[in-house]
Amino acid sequence: MKAHRFLITVLALLVAGIYLFATAPAPLVEEVAAGKRIPIEEVLAILNHENQMVREIYTGQIVLRGTKAGLKFDENWRDEGFDAGPLPAQFLRLTAVSLEKSRMRLGLFLGSDYPINKANKFSGLQLSMFRELRSDGRPRHFYMRDVGLHAYMYADMAISKACVECHNEHDETPKEDWKLNDVMGATTWTYPAGAVTFSEFFELLHTLRQAFKDAYETYLEKIRLAARPPEIGDKWPREGYYLPSAEVFMEEIERRCSPATLESLLTITREERFHETQQSPG
């Protein structure tokens, strides 16, 4: 038993060191060694915060700054001969596609009651939860018995003028009066288990960050074939007609996300918000 716990502790230190900080604080290591399980709502709240940070980085530092530098972004960015990149919502979809290919069964979906793409329209229980969320802006956590998944829904706000204008002016929009700070939709996460070990959490975190990287690399692969490709390296669009490499992009994500992620884990250990059972029923 002692050898097993030692192995878990060493693994946790290695993983935390690689994906969070250079070292893991002692309280966190102790909880990992003890085999404690984190409620999935705590886990998905952390993953959702990282996703929000990445969307802010991609929207602000890549799309908005890139547009000013001469780069193009469009919903038809995949079309052959069209030198453009994915819009923020499409970047999220690329992330979700990467997650679908992983073995972790972590689901990510951006939906609405007034989506431009009808495939993203909420219905049934999800629609009911979304309407409640829109009334107060608070996340909704619920269990979908028909598919055996825990679902966690977070408000997707209209945070920029460009986002509002794009939705209001789109040829296929079902709603033309969106305003800044409206709840336009919701980011919904799904996962089959009601709680995970710390080791499983780190694997989920790694899987999500890899999905961010996969999404960004998909964009880079396309833009490298442009008639006038930007220089890709260690510079960002704020410096001119440049794009950061996937490695530089991920370094910024990890720099921005890791402190809050680590603090959230430490808060969980301090407040002892754990599940002692193997599974949490719906």
C-alpha positions in Angstrom: 0.0 0.0 0.0 2.8 2.4 0.9 4.6 1.7 -2.4 1.4 2.3 -4.3 0.7 5.6 -2.6 4.3 6.6 -3.2 3.9 5.9 -6.9 0.7 8.0 -7.1 2.4 10.9 -5.3 5.4 10.8 -7.7 3.1 10.6 -10.7 1.1 13.6 -9.4 4.2 15.6 -8.9 5.4 14.9 -12.4 2.0 15.7 -14.0 1.5 18.8 -11.9 5.0 20.0 -12.6 4.5 19.6 -16.4 1.0 21.0 -16.7 0.6 23.4 -13.8 3.7 24.6 -12.0 7.3 23.5 -11.4 6.3 21.9 -8.1 3.0 20.7 -6.6 2.1 22.1 -3.1 2.2 19.5 -0.3 -1.6 19.6 0.5 -2.4 18.8 -3.1 0.1 15.9 -3.1 -1.4 14.5 0.1 -4.9 14.4 -1.3 -3.6 12.7 -4.5 -1.8 10.1 -2.4 -5.0 9.6 -0.3 -6.9 8.6 -3.3 -9.6 11.4 -2.9 -12.1 11.9 -5.7 -13.1 15.4 -7.0 -16.9 15.9 -7.8 -17.2 16.3 -11.5 -18.9 19.7 -11.1 -15.6 21.0 -9.5 -13.6 19.5 -12.4 -15.7 20.9 -15.2 -15.8 24.3 -13.6 -12.0 24.4 -13.8 -12.0 23.1 -17.4 -14.6 25.7 -18.3 -12.5 28.5 -16.9 -9.5 27.3 -19.0 -11.8 27.2 -22.1 -13.0 30.8 -21.4 -9.4 32.0 -21.1 -8.4 30.3 -24.3 -11.4 31.9 -26.1 -10.4 35.3 -24.8 -6.8 34.8 -26.0 -7.9 33.5 -29.4 -10.6 36.2 -29.9 -8.6 39.1 -28.7 -5.0 38.3 -29.6 -5.6 36.2 -32.8 -8.9 37.2 -34.4 -9.2 40.9 -33.5 -5.5 41.8 -33.6 -5.1 39.6 -36.6 -7.8 41.3 -38.5 -6.1 44.7 -37.9 -2.9 43.2 -39.1 -4.5 42.0 -42.4 -5.5 38.4 -41.5 -8.9 37.2 -42.4 -11.4 35.1 -40.3 -14.6 33.7 -41.7 -17.2 31.0 -41.2 -16.2 29.6 -44.6 -12.5 29.5 -43.7 -12.2 25.8 -44.7 -13.1 26.5 -48.3 -10.3 25.8 -50.8 -8.6 29.0 -52.0 -10.1 31.0 -49.2 -7.3 32.3 -47.0 -9.0 32.7 -43.7 -9.1 31.3 -40.2 -11.9 30.0 -38.0 -14.1 32.3 -36.0 -14.1 31.9 -32.2 -17.2 29.6 -32.1 -15.6 27.5 -34.8 -12.4 27.3 -32.8 -14.4 25.9 -30.0 -15.9 23.4 -32.4 -12.5 22.3 -33.5 -11.6 21.8 -29.8 -14.7 19.7 -29.3 -13.8 17.5 -32.4 -10.4 16.8 -30.9 -12.1 15.8 -27.6 -14.4 13.5 -29.4 -11.4 11.6 -30.7 -9.8 11.1 -27.2 -10.5 8.2 -24.9 -11.7 10.4 -22.0 -15.3 10.8 -23.1 -15.2 14.5 -22.2 -17.9 16.3 -24.3 -18.0 20.0 -25.3 -20.9 21.7 -27.0 -21.9 25.3 -27.7 -25.6 25.7 -28.2 -28.4 28.2 -28.0 -32.1 28.6 -28.5 -31.4 31.0 -31.4 -28.4 29.5 -33.1 -27.3 30.4 -36.6 -26.6 26.7 -37.3 -29.8 24.8 -36.5 -27.7 21.8 -35.4 -26.7 23.8 -32.4 -30.2 24.4 -31.1 -31.1 23.2 -27.6 -34.1 21.0 -27.0 -35.7 19.0 -24.2 -33.9 19.1 -20.9 -31.0 21.1 -22.2 -33.4 23.8 -23.4 -35.2 23.9 -20.0 -31.8 24.2 -18.2 -30.7 26.9 -20.6 -33.8 29.0 -20.1 -33.2 28.9 -16.3 -29.6 29.8 -16.9 -30.6 32.8 -19.0 -32.8 34.1 -16.2 -30.0 34.5 -13.7 -26.7 33.7 -15.5 -25.8 31.0 -13.1 -24.4 27.6 -14.3 -26.7 24.6 -14.4 -25.6 21.2 -13.4 -27.9 18.3 -14.3 -27.9 14.6 -15.2 -29.2 13.3 -18.5 -30.5 9.9 -17.7 -31.2 8.9 -21.3 -27.5 9.0 -22.2 -26.0 8.5 -18.7 -24.0 11.8 -18.7 -23.5 14.5 -16.2 -24.0 17.9 -17.9 -22.7 21.3 -16.8 -23.9 24.4 -18.7 -22.2 27.8 -18.5 -23.4 31.1 -20.0 -21.9 32.2 -23.3 -22.0 36.0 -23.3 -21.9 38.5 -26.1 -18.6 40.1 -25.0 -17.7 42.0 -28.1 -19.3 44.3 -30.6 -18.0 42.2 -33.5 -19.7 39.1 -32.1 -23.0 40.9 -31.8 -22.8 42.4 -35.3 -21.9 39.0 -36.8 -24.9 37.3 -35.3 -27.3 40.1 -36.0 -26.3 40.6 -39.6 -25.8 36.9 -40.6 -28.1 35.8 -43.5 -29.4 32.8 -41.6 -29.7 34.4 -38.1 -33.1 33.7 -36.4 -32.6 36.7 -34.1 -31.4 40.2 -35.2 -31.5 42.2 -31.9 -28.6 40.8 -29.9 -26.9 43.3 -27.6 -23.6 43.4 -25.7 -23.6 41.2 -22.6 -26.7 39.2 -23.7 -26.6 35.5 -22.9 -26.4 34.3 -26.5 -25.9 30.6 -25.7 -24.2 28.2 -23.4 -21.1 26.1 -23.3 -22.1 22.6 -22.2 -19.8 20.0 -20.9 -20.6 16.3 -20.4 -18.9 13.4 -18.6 -20.1 10.0 -17.6 -18.6 9.8 -14.0 -19.8 11.9 -11.1 -16.4 12.2 -9.6 -12.7 11.6 -10.6 -9.4 11.0 -8.9 -6.8 13.7 -9.0 -4.8 11.6 -11.6 -7.9 11.4 -13.8 -8.3 15.2 -13.4 -4.8 15.8 -14.6 -5.5 13.5 -17.6 -8.7 15.4 -18.4 -6.8 18.7 -18.2 -4.0 17.4 -20.4 -6.6 16.1 -22.9 -8.3 19.5 -23.0 -5.1 21.4 -23.5 -4.1 19.1 -26.3 -7.5 19.8 -27.9 -6.7 23.5 -27.8 -3.4 22.8 -29.5 -5.0 20.5 -32.1 -7.5 23.3 -32.9 -4.9 25.9 -33.3 -2.6 23.6 -35.4 -5.5 23.0 -37.7 -5.7 26.7 -38.4 -2.0 27.0 -38.9 -2.0 24.1 -41.4 -4.6 25.9 -43.5 -3.0 29.4 -43.3 0.4 28.1 -44.3 -1.1 27.4 -47.7 -2.4 30.9 -48.2 -1.3 33.0 -51.1 0.4 35.3 -48.6 0.9 33.3 -45.4 1.9 35.2 -42.2 5.2 34.6 -40.6 4.7 31.9 -37.9 7.0 31.9 -34.9 7.4 33.7 -31.7 5.5 36.9 -32.7 1.8 37.7 -32.3 -0.5 39.7 -34.6 -0.2 42.8 -32.3 3.3 43.1 -33.7 2.2 42.8 -37.4 1.5 40.2 -40.0 2.5 37.3 -37.7 1.0 34.3 -35.9 2.5 32.5 -32.9 3.6 28.9 -33.4 1.5 26.2 -31.7 4.2 26.0 -29.0 4.2 29.7 -28.3 0.4 29.8 -28.3 0.2 27.0 -25.8 2.9 28.6 -23.6 0.7 31.7 -23.3 -2.4 29.5 -22.5 -0.5 27.6 -19.8 0.9 30.9 -18.4 -2.6 32.4 -18.2 -4.5 29.4 -17.0 -2.2 27.5 -14.6 -2.3 29.8 -11.6 -6.1 29.8 -11.4 -6.3 26.1 -12.0 -3.8 25.3 -9.3 -5.5 27.7 -6.9 -8.9 26.0 -7.6 -7.3 22.6 -6.8 -5.9 23.9 -3.5 -9.3 25.4 -2.6 -10.9 22.0 -3.1 -8.3 20.4 -0.8 -8.6 23.1 1.9 -12.4 22.9 1.9 -12.4 19.1 1.6 -14.9 19.0 -1.2 -14.4 15.3 -2.1 -16.4 12.2 -3.0 -15.4 9.1 -1.1 -17.3 6.7 -3.4 -16.2 5.3 -6.7 -19.1 6.8 -8.7 -21.7 9.5 -8.1 -25.1 8.4 -9.4 -27.2 10.8 -11.4 
